[in-house]
Amino acid sequence: MKKVLQENQTIDAYILQTVRSKNPETLEQLVKLVQEKFDYSDEEILRRILFLQSKGKMTLKKKEITATKFSNYLVSSRTYWYWATLIFTTATIVLSLKIPENAYPIVYIRYFFGSFFTLLLPGYTLVRALFPAKKLDNIEKIGLSIGMSIALVCLDAFFLNFTPWRITLISIIFTLSLLIMVFATIAFVHETYRTVHRES
């Protein structure tokens, strides 16, 4: 018992000394610095840090989320899917409205974009909005995306049938585009909030 107490006092003193001398920016950096001297697990070191904080010997400060950090995240590789979704959706709208049915062979470009637009994007954005924190493998993502897309397109057509716009190319394109952009934006906001706050 006395040995454990002495060990705790030694590591506590080292933690306080490390904070004063090296001024680590994050909790993870502090843990790694302590592990360079002591063979302790992350949990054990964190327990000592929280103990020191509870005694008022040190204070853990949460870094502010700066506009720079947020803007850097917006253009990082983790958000490429959101911008790609918006660009693909816009391109599909333009191609569907500008390329006529009898314009062979370029009409196949319209078919290609239209297939992904109806069979993948609505479900993909909905899945990301519903499960922002859950890690799904690629097979699960594709399967859920296709299944959700088919369901959403069917529901969209069903409800459009009872509106003044009826089921037309333009009404389907614009309602699906709206759904895709809404779901994508919800997922993007959730993921951005979680990531930026986790890195703070």
C-alpha positions as CSV (number, residue, x, y, z in Angstrom):
1,M,0.0,0.0,0.0
2,K,2.8,2.4,0.9
3,K,4.6,1.5,-2.3
4,V,1.5,2.2,-4.4
5,L,1.1,5.6,-2.6
6,Q,4.8,6.5,-3.3
7,E,4.4,5.5,-7.0
8,N,1.3,7.7,-7.3
9,Q,3.0,10.6,-5.7
10,T,6.0,10.2,-8.1
11,I,3.8,10.1,-11.2
12,D,1.7,13.0,-9.9
13,A,4.8,15.1,-9.4
14,Y,6.1,14.2,-12.9
15,I,2.7,15.0,-14.5
16,L,2.7,18.5,-12.9
17,Q,6.4,19.0,-13.8
18,T,5.6,18.0,-17.5
19,V,2.7,20.4,-17.7
20,R,4.8,23.3,-16.4
21,S,8.0,22.5,-18.4
22,K,6.7,21.1,-21.7
23,N,3.2,22.7,-21.8
24,P,1.5,20.0,-23.9
25,E,-1.4,21.3,-26.1
26,T,-3.6,18.2,-25.8
27,L,-4.4,15.6,-23.2
28,E,-3.1,12.9,-25.6
29,Q,0.3,14.7,-25.8
30,L,0.5,14.8,-22.0
31,V,-0.3,11.1,-21.7
32,K,2.4,10.2,-24.3
33,L,5.0,12.4,-22.5
34,V,4.3,10.7,-19.2
35,Q,4.5,7.2,-20.9
36,E,8.0,8.1,-22.1
37,K,9.1,7.8,-18.4
38,F,6.5,5.5,-16.8
39,D,5.2,2.2,-18.1
40,Y,1.6,3.0,-17.4
41,S,-1.5,2.5,-19.6
42,D,-3.5,5.4,-20.9
43,E,-6.3,4.7,-18.4
44,E,-3.9,4.8,-15.4
45,I,-2.3,8.1,-16.4
46,L,-5.7,9.6,-17.2
47,R,-6.9,8.5,-13.7
48,R,-4.0,10.3,-12.1
49,I,-4.6,13.4,-14.2
50,L,-8.2,13.5,-13.2
51,F,-7.2,13.0,-9.6
52,L,-4.8,16.0,-9.8
53,Q,-7.6,18.1,-11.4
54,S,-10.1,17.1,-8.6
55,K,-7.5,18.3,-6.0
56,G,-7.2,21.6,-7.9
57,K,-3.5,21.1,-8.7
58,M,-4.1,21.4,-12.5
59,T,-6.9,22.4,-14.8
60,L,-7.9,20.8,-18.1
61,K,-8.9,23.5,-20.5
62,K,-11.0,22.8,-23.6
63,K,-9.5,24.5,-26.6
64,E,-11.8,26.9,-28.4
65,I,-13.1,25.9,-31.8
66,T,-11.6,28.5,-34.0
67,A,-12.9,29.6,-37.4
68,T,-9.6,28.4,-38.9
69,K,-10.0,24.9,-37.6
70,F,-13.6,24.7,-38.8
71,S,-12.7,26.0,-42.3
72,N,-9.8,23.6,-42.5
73,Y,-12.2,20.7,-41.7
74,L,-14.6,21.9,-44.4
75,V,-12.0,21.4,-47.1
76,S,-10.3,18.3,-45.6
77,S,-10.4,14.8,-47.2
78,R,-13.1,13.7,-44.7
79,T,-15.7,16.0,-46.3
80,Y,-15.0,15.1,-49.9
81,W,-18.2,12.9,-50.1
82,Y,-20.4,15.9,-49.3
83,W,-19.0,18.2,-52.0
84,A,-18.9,15.3,-54.5
85,T,-22.6,14.5,-53.7
86,L,-23.6,18.1,-54.3
87,I,-21.6,18.3,-57.5
88,F,-23.0,15.0,-58.8
89,T,-26.5,16.0,-58.0
90,T,-26.2,19.3,-59.8
91,A,-24.6,17.6,-62.8
92,T,-27.4,15.1,-62.9
93,I,-30.1,17.9,-62.9
94,V,-28.3,19.8,-65.7
95,L,-27.8,16.6,-67.9
96,S,-31.3,15.4,-67.4
97,L,-32.8,18.7,-68.4
98,K,-30.4,19.6,-71.2
99,I,-29.8,16.3,-73.0
100,P,-32.9,15.1,-74.9
101,E,-34.0,11.4,-75.1
102,N,-33.1,11.0,-78.8
103,A,-29.5,12.6,-78.5
104,Y,-27.5,9.4,-79.2
105,P,-24.9,8.5,-78.0
106,I,-24.5,11.3,-75.4
107,V,-27.9,10.3,-73.8
108,Y,-26.0,7.4,-72.2
109,I,-24.2,9.9,-70.0
110,R,-27.6,11.0,-68.8
111,Y,-28.6,7.4,-68.1
112,F,-25.3,6.8,-66.2
113,F,-25.8,9.8,-64.0
114,G,-29.5,9.2,-63.6
115,S,-28.9,5.6,-62.5
116,F,-26.6,6.6,-59.7
117,F,-28.8,9.5,-58.8
118,T,-31.9,7.3,-58.3
119,L,-30.4,4.0,-57.1
120,L,-27.6,5.2,-54.8
121,L,-27.5,8.8,-53.7
122,P,-30.8,9.1,-51.8
123,G,-30.1,6.0,-49.7
124,Y,-26.4,6.8,-49.3
125,T,-27.1,10.3,-47.9
126,L,-29.9,9.0,-45.7
127,V,-27.7,6.2,-44.2
128,R,-25.0,8.8,-43.4
129,A,-27.6,11.0,-41.8
130,L,-29.0,8.2,-39.7
131,F,-25.7,6.7,-38.7
132,P,-23.2,9.5,-38.3
133,A,-21.1,7.8,-35.7
134,K,-21.5,4.2,-36.7
135,K,-18.7,2.7,-38.8
136,L,-20.2,0.6,-41.6
137,D,-18.1,-1.5,-44.0
138,N,-18.5,-0.9,-47.8
139,I,-20.8,-3.8,-48.4
140,E,-23.2,-2.7,-45.7
141,K,-23.1,0.9,-47.0
142,I,-23.8,-0.1,-50.6
143,G,-26.6,-2.6,-49.6
144,L,-28.3,-0.1,-47.3
145,S,-27.9,2.7,-49.8
146,I,-29.5,0.8,-52.7
147,G,-32.4,-0.5,-50.5
148,M,-33.1,2.9,-49.0
149,S,-32.8,4.6,-52.4
150,I,-35.4,2.3,-53.9
151,A,-37.8,2.9,-50.9
152,L,-37.3,6.6,-51.1
153,V,-37.9,6.8,-54.9
154,C,-41.1,4.7,-54.5
155,L,-42.3,6.9,-51.7
156,D,-41.4,10.1,-53.6
157,A,-43.4,8.9,-56.7
158,F,-46.3,7.8,-54.5
159,F,-46.7,11.2,-52.8
160,L,-46.0,13.1,-56.0
161,N,-49.0,11.3,-57.6
162,F,-51.3,13.1,-55.2
163,T,-49.8,16.6,-55.8
164,P,-50.6,19.0,-58.7
165,W,-47.2,18.3,-60.2
166,R,-47.8,14.6,-60.7
167,I,-45.1,12.2,-61.6
168,T,-42.9,13.9,-64.3
169,L,-39.2,14.0,-65.0
170,I,-38.9,17.5,-63.6
171,S,-40.9,16.8,-60.4
172,I,-39.0,13.5,-59.7
173,I,-35.6,15.2,-60.3
174,F,-36.2,18.2,-58.1
175,T,-37.9,16.3,-55.2
176,L,-35.1,13.7,-55.1
177,S,-32.5,16.5,-55.4
178,L,-34.1,18.2,-52.4
179,L,-34.1,15.0,-50.4
180,I,-30.5,14.2,-51.2
181,M,-29.3,17.7,-50.3
182,V,-31.2,17.8,-47.0
183,F,-30.0,14.3,-45.9
184,A,-26.4,15.1,-47.0
185,T,-26.4,18.4,-45.1
186,I,-27.8,16.8,-42.0
187,A,-25.1,14.1,-42.1
188,F,-22.4,16.7,-42.9
189,V,-23.4,18.9,-39.9
190,H,-23.5,15.9,-37.5
191,E,-20.1,14.6,-38.7
192,T,-18.5,18.1,-38.6
193,Y,-19.8,18.8,-35.1
194,R,-18.6,15.5,-33.8
195,T,-15.2,15.7,-35.4
196,V,-14.3,19.3,-34.6
197,H,-15.4,18.9,-31.0
198,R,-13.5,15.6,-30.6
199,E,-10.3,17.2,-31.9
200,S,-10.7,20.2,-29.6
